[in-house]
């Protein structure tokens, strides 16, 4: 007898009821959202890449106070781009110039140059290891062998992120437990690490079957998935779970500002574009005045994370002033499909719809993969 659509080797490995993973959401994460998804039976995630080790420890404690179910902590293996350590005050001033007029118009103080100080991935990862988090997910590379070995010893499930089949093969060789296939429809950053992000732009529904055919690990589809149709399509193509980010940003439980959530629920949310202007790394957001201006070929952009820190000097006062045209508004290409206002209500409806339209198709796909593995 075929298993139910929501039961497979990944849900067993993770100890969750439904193969639905909430995207980490970077600086827009919240412990409340993470716990809400996990409490429902999915896998809540928290993006901690910009936090100090001490702050990460506090986040983990808060999540554990809200849920006893498995959850994931997400880090970026590569925490800086080439040139970040050598970037000087002159470069800072050149990149400040295009946004300085907006900062002044909002009545905010002109930011001053500060020497760069790096947050070390290894120091962040040490907290996850010491705290024995249930799941450690990561993007922008592969952790050192010693870290992955300690994860295995401590029964911490590891989830790497691939934007190409070659990256998925490298992750499998490193010994991770599962792989996110991140298509270019995804909002925010995708985490390419073998080739430049500009040269790794494959759509989700092309990428998923390629990665599923490349590795024998569970594949998690991510990018542009916002409803039951997307979940069913991803799983028919070989995914054993989906990772959804933008749809959860619109929920009241997310760490996105009320202004950001309001825009996500509006008609202009579906007009997105790729930019390096918000952080220094290629990422997708809703196209607005700020994105267009920073995408101008003449606009100088600092290496990551310096550009991210610079733009925050505009984002904070712009949010306070209700100026969504001057905010980095992270969103994927299916933002117009985002209807979530309450996590539990959204997930309940999603699961019901998947069960109605997709169980037979998903079961057929799972059986087909099993038959292929036996040949």
C-alpha positions in Angstrom: 0.0 0.0 0.0 1.3 3.5 -0.9 2.1 5.9 1.9 0.0 9.1 2.4 1.3 12.1 0.5 2.8 13.7 3.6 4.8 10.7 4.8 8.3 10.0 3.3 11.9 9.5 4.3 12.4 13.2 4.9 9.4 13.7 7.2 10.6 10.6 9.1 14.2 12.0 9.3 13.0 15.4 10.5 10.3 14.1 12.8 7.5 16.3 11.3 4.0 15.5 10.1 3.9 17.5 6.9 6.7 18.1 4.3 6.3 21.8 4.5 9.3 23.9 5.5 9.1 27.6 6.3 11.9 29.5 4.6 14.5 31.0 7.0 13.6 34.6 5.9 16.9 36.1 7.0 16.5 39.3 9.0 12.7 39.0 8.8 12.5 35.8 10.9 10.6 35.7 14.1 10.6 33.1 16.9 6.8 33.3 16.9 6.6 32.3 13.2 9.1 29.5 13.5 7.3 28.0 16.4 3.8 28.4 14.8 4.9 26.4 11.7 6.6 23.7 13.9 3.6 23.5 16.2 1.4 22.8 13.2 3.5 19.9 12.1 5.8 21.5 9.5 9.4 22.6 10.0 9.7 26.2 11.2 13.1 27.9 10.4 14.9 30.9 11.7 17.5 32.8 9.6 20.3 33.8 12.0 23.1 34.7 9.6 23.3 38.4 10.8 23.2 37.6 14.5 26.0 37.4 17.0 26.6 34.0 18.7 25.1 35.4 21.9 22.0 36.5 20.1 21.6 33.2 18.4 21.7 31.4 21.7 18.8 33.7 23.0 16.8 33.0 19.8 17.1 29.2 20.3 16.0 29.5 23.9 12.9 31.6 22.9 11.9 29.1 20.2 12.2 26.2 22.6 9.9 28.1 25.0 7.3 28.2 22.3 7.5 24.7 20.8 8.7 21.3 21.7 8.7 20.2 18.0 11.7 20.2 15.6 12.8 23.5 14.1 15.7 24.6 11.9 18.4 27.3 12.5 19.8 28.7 9.2 23.3 30.2 8.6 25.3 31.5 5.7 28.6 29.6 5.3 30.1 32.5 3.4 29.6 35.7 5.4 31.5 38.2 3.3 32.4 38.9 -0.3 35.8 39.6 -1.8 36.9 43.1 -1.1 34.8 43.6 2.1 37.9 43.8 4.4 39.7 46.2 2.0 36.8 48.5 1.4 37.6 52.0 2.8 35.9 55.3 3.7 36.1 56.6 0.1 34.2 53.5 -1.2 31.6 54.0 1.6 31.0 57.6 0.6 30.7 56.8 -3.0 28.0 54.2 -2.3 26.3 56.4 0.2 25.8 59.3 -2.2 22.9 57.7 -4.2 20.8 57.2 -1.0 22.0 60.2 1.0 19.4 62.5 -0.5 16.6 60.2 0.7 18.1 59.8 4.2 18.3 63.6 4.5 14.7 64.1 3.1 13.5 61.7 5.8 15.2 63.7 8.5 17.6 61.0 9.5 21.2 61.6 10.4 23.9 61.0 7.7 25.6 57.7 8.5 29.3 57.8 9.4 31.9 55.3 8.1 32.8 52.5 10.5 35.6 49.9 9.9 34.3 46.5 9.0 34.0 43.8 11.6 33.2 40.3 10.5 30.8 37.8 12.1 32.5 34.4 11.9 30.4 31.5 10.6 32.3 29.0 12.8 31.5 31.0 15.9 27.8 31.0 15.0 27.8 27.3 14.1 29.4 26.5 17.5 26.3 27.7 19.2 24.0 25.5 17.1 26.2 22.5 17.9 26.4 23.3 21.6 22.7 23.8 21.8 22.0 20.6 19.8 19.4 22.3 17.6 17.2 19.7 15.8 18.0 20.9 12.3 20.9 23.0 10.9 20.3 24.4 7.4 22.7 26.6 5.5 23.3 28.4 2.2 26.3 29.9 0.4 28.5 26.9 0.6 29.3 23.8 2.6 30.5 23.9 6.3 33.9 22.4 7.1 34.0 18.6 7.4 34.5 18.8 11.2 31.3 20.7 11.7 29.3 18.2 9.6 30.8 15.3 11.4 29.9 16.8 14.8 26.3 17.3 13.5 26.1 13.6 12.7 27.5 12.7 16.1 24.9 14.8 17.8 22.1 13.7 15.5 21.6 17.2 14.1 19.9 17.0 10.7 21.8 19.0 8.1 20.1 20.7 5.1 22.3 22.3 2.4 21.1 24.6 -0.4 21.9 24.1 -4.1 21.1 26.4 -7.1 22.6 24.0 -9.7 22.8 20.2 -10.0 26.6 20.5 -9.5 26.1 22.2 -6.2 23.7 19.4 -5.1 26.4 16.8 -6.0 28.9 18.6 -3.9 26.6 18.7 -1.0 25.8 15.0 -1.2 29.6 14.3 -1.3 30.0 16.3 1.9 27.4 14.1 3.6 24.4 16.4 4.2 21.1 14.8 5.0 18.9 16.8 2.5 19.2 19.4 -0.2 17.1 22.5 -0.9 16.8 23.0 -4.7 16.4 26.8 -4.8 15.0 28.2 -8.0 15.5 31.7 -9.2 11.9 32.6 -8.5 12.7 32.7 -4.8 12.6 35.9 -2.8 15.7 37.2 -1.1 19.0 35.4 -1.5 19.5 31.9 -3.0 23.0 31.0 -2.0 24.9 30.0 -5.1 28.5 28.9 -4.3 30.1 27.1 -7.2 29.4 29.7 -9.8 28.3 33.3 -9.7 24.7 33.9 -8.7 24.1 35.5 -12.1 25.2 32.3 -13.8 23.1 30.0 -11.6 19.6 31.2 -12.5 17.6 28.0 -13.1 13.8 28.0 -12.4 12.5 25.8 -9.7 10.5 23.4 -11.9 13.5 22.8 -14.1 16.0 22.5 -11.2 14.0 20.1 -9.0 14.0 17.1 -11.4 17.6 17.7 -12.4 18.7 17.6 -8.7 16.4 14.7 -7.9 18.2 12.8 -10.7 21.6 13.8 -9.6 21.5 12.9 -5.9 19.9 10.1 -3.9 19.1 12.4 -0.9 15.7 14.0 -0.2 15.1 17.1 -2.3 13.3 20.1 -1.0 11.8 22.4 -3.6 12.0 26.2 -3.0 11.2 29.3 -5.1 7.9 30.4 -6.3 5.8 27.9 -4.3 2.8 29.6 -2.7 -0.2 27.3 -2.8 -1.3 23.7 -3.1 -0.8 23.6 -6.9 2.9 24.5 -6.4 3.4 21.9 -3.7 1.8 19.1 -5.7 3.8 20.1 -8.8 7.1 20.1 -6.9 6.5 16.7 -5.4 5.4 15.2 -8.7 8.7 16.4 -10.1 10.7 14.6 -7.4 10.7 16.8 -4.3 9.9 15.2 -0.9 9.1 18.6 0.7 8.7 22.2 -0.2 10.2 25.3 1.4 8.0 28.4 1.3 9.2 31.8 2.2 7.3 34.8 0.8 3.9 33.3 1.6 4.9 33.3 5.3 6.2 36.8 5.2 2.7 38.1 4.7 1.5 36.3 8.0 1.0 38.4 11.1 3.5 36.1 12.9 6.4 37.0 10.6 9.1 39.5 11.4 8.3 41.6 8.4 7.1 45.1 9.2 3.3 45.9 8.9 4.3 48.1 5.9 6.1 45.2 4.2 3.2 42.8 4.8 0.8 45.4 3.5 2.7 45.6 0.2 2.9 41.8 -0.1 -0.9 41.7 0.0 -1.2 44.4 -2.7 -1.4 44.3 -6.4 2.2 45.4 -7.0 3.7 42.5 -5.1 4.1 40.3 -8.2 6.4 42.8 -9.9 9.8 41.6 -8.6 13.3 42.0 -9.9 16.9 40.8 -9.0 19.3 43.3 -7.5 22.7 43.5 -5.8 21.8 47.0 -4.6 20.1 46.0 -1.3 22.9 43.9 0.2 25.8 43.5 -2.3 24.6 40.0 -3.2 22.1 39.1 -5.9 18.6 38.8 -4.4 15.0 39.2 -5.4 12.6 41.9 -4.1 9.5 43.8 -5.2 10.5 46.4 -7.8 10.1 49.9 -6.3 11.9 53.3 -6.5 14.9 52.2 -4.4 15.5 48.9 -6.3 15.4 50.8 -9.7 17.8 53.5 -8.5 20.3 51.0 -7.0 20.1 48.9 -10.1 21.3 51.8 -12.2 24.6 50.8 -13.9 26.3 53.9 -12.6 25.4 53.2 -8.9 28.4 51.9 -6.9 27.6 48.9 -4.7 29.7 47.8 -1.8 30.6 44.1 -1.2 28.4 42.1 1.1 27.7 42.7 4.0 28.8 46.3 3.7 26.0 47.3 1.3 23.5 45.7 3.5 24.6 47.7 6.5 24.7 50.9 4.4 21.1 50.5 3.1 19.8 49.8 6.6 20.5 53.5 7.3 17.8 54.3 4.8 15.5 51.4 5.5 14.9 52.2 9.2 13.7 55.8 8.7 11.8 54.9 5.5 9.8 52.3 7.4 9.1 54.7 10.2 7.8 57.2 7.6 5.7 54.7 5.8 7.8 55.0 2.6 7.5 51.5 1.0 9.1 53.0 -2.2 12.4 53.3 -0.2 12.4 49.9 1.5 14.1 46.7 0.5 10.9 44.6 0.1 12.0 40.9 -0.2 9.5 38.8 -2.2 9.5 35.9 -4.7 7.8 35.8 -8.0 4.6 34.2 -6.6 4.1 37.0 -4.1 0.7 37.8 -5.6 -0.4 34.3 -4.5 0.4 35.0 -0.9 -2.9 34.9 1.1 -1.6 34.0 4.5 -2.6 36.2 7.4 -2.6 33.5 10.1 -0.1 30.6 10.0 -2.4 27.9 11.4 -5.4 28.9 9.2 -3.2 29.0 6.1 -1.5 25.7 6.7 -4.8 24.0 7.5 -6.3 25.2 4.2 -3.1 24.2 2.3 -3.0 20.7 3.7 -6.7 20.2 2.9 -6.2 21.4 -0.7 -3.1 19.2 -1.3 -5.0 16.2 0.0 -7.9 16.9 -2.3 -6.0 17.6 -5.6 -2.7 15.9 -5.3 -2.5 12.8 -3.2 -2.8 10.3 -6.1 -0.3 12.3 -8.2 2.2 12.5 -5.4 1.8 8.9 -4.6 2.4 8.0 -8.2 5.6 10.1 -8.3 6.9 8.5 -5.1 6.2 5.0 -6.4 7.9 5.9 -9.7 11.0 7.1 -7.8 11.1 4.0 -5.7 10.9 1.8 -8.8 13.7 3.7 -10.4 15.9 3.2 -7.4 15.3 -0.6 -7.5 16.5 -0.9 -11.1 
